Amino acid sequence: MKMTIEELLENFTLFEDWEDRYRYLIELGNTLPPLPEKYKTDTHKVEGCTSQVWMVFTPTKDGKFDFLADSDAHIVRGLIAILRILYAGKTAEEIKKYDIEEIFTTLGLQQHLSVNRRNGFYAMVGRLQQAFSAHQTT
C-alpha cells in the first residue's frame, strides 16, 4: 500500500466517529506485508509495548530506510502501518521532515488511545529512530 502522510491525514478526517477511525486503523494494519515467523523472536521484539511487537530493519543501498513489523494486536498493526507510511522507503531527508508527535496528535491518536498503546507507539518510534541512526552511520 503506497499512501502519503497527507492522504492518511485526509482519510482520518473522513470519519466523524472514533469507532470508524479504529476500524480504519485496523484495515490499515491488514495491509502490512507479512513478517516471516523466523523474525518473531526476542531479538526483534520491541520493549515497552504491552502487545507483542517485532521489527526487522532492512536498509537499502540507495540511502532509503525500510522495515517490516508485526504485532499480535489489530490496533497496534494499524499503528505499525502508520509508521510504514512515514518511514518505509524514505530517505533521511524525507524522514526528518516529519514531526511524529504532531502527526500523532493531528490523527487524534493522542486523545483516543490508551496510555499503554501510546507508550507502545513511541517505543516503536524509538526503535525505528535507533535503527535509522545506525543505518546513517554505516
N, C-alpha and C positions, 0 to 999 in steps of 0.2 A: 504494500500500500504506500503510494507516494502522496504525501499531503504536506502542505506548508503549515507553519505555525499560524499564519494569518487565516488559512482555511479552517484549521482546528478551532481557533477563537471564534470565527464566524459560525461554525457549526454548533458550538456550545450555546451561542445566543439564540439559536432557533428554538431551543427547548425552554419553555417557561417554567416547567415544574422539575424539581430535582430528581424525582423518580425517573423521568425521561432521560435526564442527563446521566444518571447512574447506568441506565440501560445502554445508552450510547457509549459510555466508558467501557462497559463490558463488551460491546460489539467491537470497539477498537482493540481490546485485548485479544479477541478472536482472530484478528488479522496478523498477529505476531508470527514470524517464521518460527518453525519448531526448533527447540533446543534439544540436541541429541541427549539421550539418557546418560551417556558417559560423562557429561558435564554436570550432572546433578549430584555433586559431591560437596563435602565440607570445604574443599579448596576454592570452589566457585560460589559458595554461599555468601550472601550479603548479611553481615551482622547488623543488628539494630532494627530488623524487620520482625514483626510479630508473625507474619506468614513466612513460608519457605520461599526464598528468592535466590536464584542463581544467575550469575552474569559471567559471560565469556567475552573477552575483548579481542577484536580482530582488526588491528591497524592495517591500512593498505599502503602500498608502495607509492601511491600518488599523493600522499600527505593528508589523506582523509582518515576519519576515525569511524569505526563501526563496532557493534557489539550485538550479541544475542543474549536474551534473558528469558526467564520463565518464572512462574510462581504457581503455587497451589491455590491461590485466591483469585477469583474473577476480577474484582475491583483492582487489585494490585497488577494484574496483567494489563488492565487498561492504563494504569499509571506508567507501566513499562512502555506501552505503545506511545504514550505522550513523549516519553524520554527519547524513544527512537525517532519520532518526528523532529525533535530538537537536535539530536546529536548524530544519529546514524548517517554515514555517508557525507559528513560535513568536514570542512577544513577548520583549522584553528581559528582563522579569521571569522568564519561564519558562526562558530560556536561562541566566540567572545561577544558577539552582538546581543546574545540573549541574556536577559535578567530573569533567571529561573523563578525567583521569588515573586516577581511582578507577574509573570505568566501564570504561576500557580494561583495567585490571588485573583487575577483577571478571569480565570476559568471558574472561580468561585470555590475552588477546592479547599482553600484555607478555612472557610467557614463551614463547609459541608462534609469534611472528612473527620474521622475520629483523630484524636491526638496520636494514637498508635499508628494509624495509616499515614499521617503527616510525617511523623518521625521516620517511618519506613521509607517514604518517598525521598526525604532528604538524605537518608542513609544510602539509597541508590544513587542519588546525585553525587554524594561524596565519593562513592566508589568509582563512578564514571570520571569525576574530575581527577582522582588519583591516577587512574589508568591513562587518561588523556595527557596528564603531566608527564608520566613515564614515557609515553609514546613520543612526546615532543623532545625529550632529551636523548632519544635513541637515534 
